[in-house]
Amino acid sequence: MRLMHRLFRLIVFIAVLFRGQDFTDYRNSYDNYEENDERAFQYLKPYIAKAKGQRNYRELTQAYKDAVSFSRNQKIIFADSMITAARRTADNDLLATAFLTKGTVYYFNYRKFKPALDEYMEAWLLTQHSNNRYLHYKNLYHIGVVKSYLGYYQEALGIFEQCAVYFRKPVTLPEAPNVHYNRKKGYLNTLNQIGRCYLQLSQWKEAAATVDNGLRESGSEADFYAERSYFHLLEGILAFRQKKDAAAITLLNTSLAGLEKKNDFTSASVAYYYKGKSEAQLGRTKSAVENFVKIDSIFRMYQFILPEVRGSYEFLIDHYHRSGGQKLELYYTTQLLKADQIISGDFKYLSEKIYKEYDTPHLLASKKRLERSLSMFSAGLAVGATVFIMLLIYLLIRMKRQRKHEGGKTESNVLQNGVKEKRTVANPEVVQKVPDAVTKAVLAKLAVMEKNKFFLQQRVTLHQLAPQLGTNSNYLSMIVKEYRGSYFLVYLKQLRIEYVTRMLREDKKWRHYSVETLANECGFADRTHFSRAFAEYNKMKPGAFIRKLEAESAAANDDPKDTDED
């Protein structure tokens, strides 16, 4: 069966190559591929090339939209290209769709709410007077999603109820298959968001009725498998609220199969959280810990966390405090401090309301206590090791004296020479404040982190980085100033600008990024600070620098750049 399927695709591909007349041939070739399946690019690349060659910007916009869907790591790049192509069509609906697509990438793939909302508002302005009501309500839905995630549940609920009225019934009959699918999917997604708002507003009966409606409407159609996963997630949370823990675990496992397949790490973390809570209430502490640790893995990978799952860290801290695991207690205390920093930044409205068993002052006090305790333990080991080494040295010296080897170096001489050969550093004042062993260890770890490009993460702070390097922020600040030649923020900014400058020189596709995308890619929170820092370093703004590189490249190749490239 698989062989027949591959043979069919090969026949279609060959037909497209030889005939090359209809753009729908390309779309039909990858129509059955799932999202993020990059095999689709064997058809998308000739599709894009043909659309460019014919200057058919409407088809080029569609091709880039499909590329966003199937790409794994270049979604923002293709979204920017989609916007550029859509502008050339002079079709506001198409341009609004492009902004909406880019906003969805920011929201779903990167959980960057402010950039997502900015793109949605661009689309909203374009659809105010549009006759395309589907596009209008699709955009309104996404604005509601961002409001919901930021904690404005009552406002979001009103938006979703408007969208549900529109998506519930077909506008015209009969419906084309793709129109039916898009409308039905919009309706199911809206129902899911309504159910989520009801849950957050503690309206349990309304939430249960919405979930039942969603499961009934989605039926058993394979096309709506992902949508059913979200209803099973809500169903599992409701079961947990009703203290039906065994049922909650079963439902949450069912939802996770679809959420992980869709790579929705945010919703997956919610499922793990309620699974862990249910396991804990059943007395299965080990299983609860395993689920909460998965949430930490997601947090470390994506540097994003929902306020809803914050309690997982409180559980882990308490668990390792009671079981005497001081190192893990310290680790999860540090992680919770990092999580709170992100929550306070991304969810200002929610962070003021959320219940915190371990508030920030308590966490910082606990962190110091744990560090002091572990430091004392380490000091004890160090004292023991020192006594052992001194005893060993004494025995060695005694043995050498007994042998009476004239002219040979005694162990004490070796020690004296060792002291004389102590490494000299540039600033003796720093050495007095920062122990040499600490400096050495921090510099070694910092070199590894620089190689792994830690600076590409946004919101990197001195206080956040110091524990990862095994030191405190004062020591780290002095070491960076001495060995990297500047204050920490200047050092961080320089690493980011050096990186983006190198990428612009070495990788031509970076020259097609918008300034905002370049800023995000190298760790800046906004384009203004990025542009200013870039101009300070390169003596020209990003746009001028890119034009200069393109001119140099064209001159070197003696092949002027095609002005129609996107």
C-alpha positions, 0 to 999 in steps of 0.5 A, a space after each residue: 500500500 505504501 509502495 502504491 502511494 509513493 508511486 502515485 506521488 512520483 507520477 504526479 510529480 513527473 506530470 507536473 514537471 513535464 506539463 507545468 501548466 497549472 498551479 493547482 498541480 503543485 498544490 495537489 501534489 502536497 495536499 495530503 502532507 501534514 503540517 511541518 512535513 518538509 517533504 512538501 518542498 519538493 513541490 513548493 520550490 518549483 511552485 515558488 519559482 514558477 510564480 516568481 517567473 510569471 510575476 504572479 504575486 497572487 499565486 506566490 502569496 499562496 505558495 509562501 503561505 503553504 511554505 509557512 505551514 510545511 516549514 519547521 524552522 523558517 516560518 517567520 521568513 516565509 511569512 515575511 515573504 508572503 507579506 511582500 508578495 501580497 503587497 504587490 497584489 494590491 488586494 487588502 484581503 490577501 495582505 490581511 491574510 498574510 499579516 494574520 499568518 505571521 501573527 499566528 506563527 508568533 503566537 503559536 510557534 513562539 508564544 510572543 504575544 505582543 508581536 502576534 497582537 501587532 500583526 493581528 491589528 494590522 490585519 484588523 485595520 485592513 478588514 474593517 471594510 472588507 466584504 470577506 466576512 470569514 476573514 474578518 471573523 477569523 482575525 477577530 478570533 485570533 485577537 480573542 485568543 491573545 486576550 484570553 491568554 493574557 487573562 482577559 477572559 470576560 472580554 475574550 468570551 464576548 469575542 468568541 461568542 460573536 465568532 461562534 455565531 458566524 462560524 456555526 452555519 454556512 453562509 451559502 449552500 451548497 458549500 465547497 469542501 474546503 469552505 466547509 472544512 475551514 468554517 467547521 474548523 473555525 467553529 470547533 476552535 471557537 467552541 474550545 476557546 469558549 470552554 477554556 474561558 468558562 473554565 477560567 471563570 469557574 463556570 463549570 456547568 457552561 464549560 461542561 456543556 460547551 465541551 459536550 457540544 464540541 465533541 458532538 460537533 467534531 464527531 469521528 472525522 479524521 480531519 478534526 482529530 486535533 480539535 477533539 484533542 483540545 476538547 478532551 483536554 478541557 474534559 480532563 480538567 473538568 474531571 480533575 475539578 470534580 475529583 474524578 482523578 482516574 478519569 481525568 488521567 485517562 482523558 488527559 492521556 487521550 488529549 496528549 496524543 493529539 497535542 504532541 502530534 501538533 507540537 502544541 507544547 503550551 497545551 501539552 504542559 497544561 495536560 501534564 500539570 493536571 495529570 500530575 495533580 491527579 496522580 498526586 491526589 491518588 497518592 502516586 507521588 513518583 508519577 506526579 513528579 515525572 509529569 511536573 518534570 516534563 513541564 520543566 523540560 518544556 520550559 527549558 526548551 522554549 523559555 515559556 510558561 503559563 501561569 496556570 502550571 506554575 504550581 508544578 514548581 511549588 510541588 517539586 520544591 516541596 517534594 525535594 525539601 521533604 525528601 532531603 534532595 537539596 540540590 534539586 530543591 535549589 534547582 527548582 527554586 531557581 527555575 521558579 524564579 526564572 518562571 516568575 520573571 517571564 510570567 511577570 513580563 508576559 502576563 502582567 494582568 495575571 501575575 497580579 492575581 495569581 496565588 503564589 505559595 512561594 512568593 519572590 522574597 520567600 523564594 530568594 530567601 530559600 535559594 540563599 539558604 540552600 546555597 549556604 547549606 550546599 556551600 557548607 557541605 562542599 566546604 566540609 568536603 574541601 576541608 576533608 580533602 585538604 587534610 587528606 592531601 596534606 597527610 599524603 604530602 607529609 608522607 611523600 616528603 618523609 619517604 624522600 628524606 629517608 631515601 636521601 636523594 641529594 639534588 632532587 626536589 622535595 615535595 615542599 620545593 614543588 609546592 613553593 615553585 607552584 606558588 611562584 608560578 601562579 597565573 598572573 591576571 590583568 587586574 589584581 584587584 579583581 583577583 582579590 575579590 573573585 577567587 581564582 578557581 571561581 574565575 577559571 570555572 566561570 570563564 570555562 562555562 561562559 565560553 561553552 555558553 557563548 559557543 552555544 549562543 546563549 545570548 540569542 534568548 531574550 530577557 537574559 539577565 545577569 541574575 538569571 545567568 549567574 546561577 547557571 555558571 555556578 556563581 553570583 551576580 557580583 562575581 559574574 559582573 566583575 569577571 565579564 568586565 575584566 575578561 570581556 572588557 565591558 559591563 554585562 549589558 554591553 557585552 550581551 549587546 555586542 555578542 548579539 550584534 556580532 552574530 547578526 552581522 556575521 549571519 548577514 554576511 554569510 547567509 543571503 537569506 538573512 538579507 530578506 528578513 524584516 528589521 523586526 525579524 532580525 531583532 527577534 532572531 538575535 535576542 533583542 526585544 524590539 526593533 528600536 533598540 536593535 537598530 540603534 545598537 546595530 548602527 553603533 557597531 556597523 556605523 550604518 542602519 540595518 537596511 543600509 548595511 544589507 543594501 551594501 552587502 547586496 551591492 558588493 555581492 552583485 559586483 563580485 558576481 557581475 550579476 545584478 540582483 533580480 528586483 522581483 526576488 522576495 
